[in-house]
Amino acid sequence: MGDVVRFKRPKPSEKHRGKTLCRSNFHKWEVIKDNQFDVKQGRLVTVLRCTRCGEMRIRGN
């Protein structure tokens, strides 16, 4: 017979760690310098990504 493997279910506090501030719109924005030119708008833009939740935001210069 095979061995029984127990799976540990994550606690809600571990699952949502670091996302509670983002839900209250307190993101931790980081500038991404890979793509600085937006083809659709035809101008330079600043792309920001939240380090906690991964949400992206574009700010036109």
C-alpha positions as CSV (number, residue, x, y, z in Angstrom):
1,M,0.0,0.0,0.0
2,G,1.1,3.6,-0.6
3,D,1.9,6.2,2.1
4,V,-0.8,8.6,3.1
5,V,0.2,12.2,2.5
6,R,-1.4,14.9,4.6
7,F,-1.9,18.2,3.0
8,K,-1.7,21.3,5.2
9,R,-4.4,23.8,4.5
10,P,-3.1,27.4,4.8
11,K,-4.6,29.6,7.5
12,P,-6.6,32.7,6.3
13,S,-3.9,34.9,7.9
14,E,-1.2,33.2,5.8
15,K,-3.2,33.2,2.7
16,H,-4.0,36.9,2.7
17,R,-0.7,38.1,4.2
18,G,0.4,41.5,2.7
19,K,-2.9,42.1,0.8
20,T,-4.9,43.9,3.5
21,L,-3.2,47.2,2.9
22,C,-3.8,46.9,-0.8
23,R,-7.5,46.4,-0.2
24,S,-7.5,49.7,1.6
25,N,-5.7,51.4,-1.4
26,F,-2.4,51.6,0.4
27,H,-0.3,50.0,-2.4
28,K,3.5,49.8,-2.4
29,W,4.3,51.1,-5.9
30,E,7.5,50.2,-7.7
31,V,8.6,51.7,-11.1
32,I,9.1,49.2,-13.9
33,K,11.5,50.5,-16.5
34,D,11.1,47.8,-19.1
35,N,8.4,49.5,-21.3
36,Q,8.5,53.3,-21.1
37,F,6.7,54.1,-24.4
38,D,3.0,53.4,-24.9
39,V,2.2,52.8,-28.6
40,K,-1.5,53.4,-28.3
41,Q,-1.1,56.8,-26.5
42,G,2.0,57.7,-28.5
43,R,3.9,59.1,-25.6
44,L,6.2,58.2,-22.7
45,V,4.5,56.7,-19.7
46,T,5.6,55.4,-16.2
47,V,4.4,51.9,-15.4
48,L,4.0,51.1,-11.7
49,R,3.5,47.7,-10.1
50,C,2.5,47.0,-6.5
51,T,5.1,44.8,-4.9
52,R,2.5,43.2,-2.6
53,C,-0.5,42.3,-4.8
54,G,0.9,42.7,-8.4
55,E,-1.6,45.3,-9.5
56,M,-0.4,47.6,-12.3
57,R,-0.9,51.3,-12.8
58,I,0.1,53.6,-15.7
59,R,0.9,57.2,-15.1
60,G,1.3,59.5,-18.1
61,N,4.2,62.0,-18.0
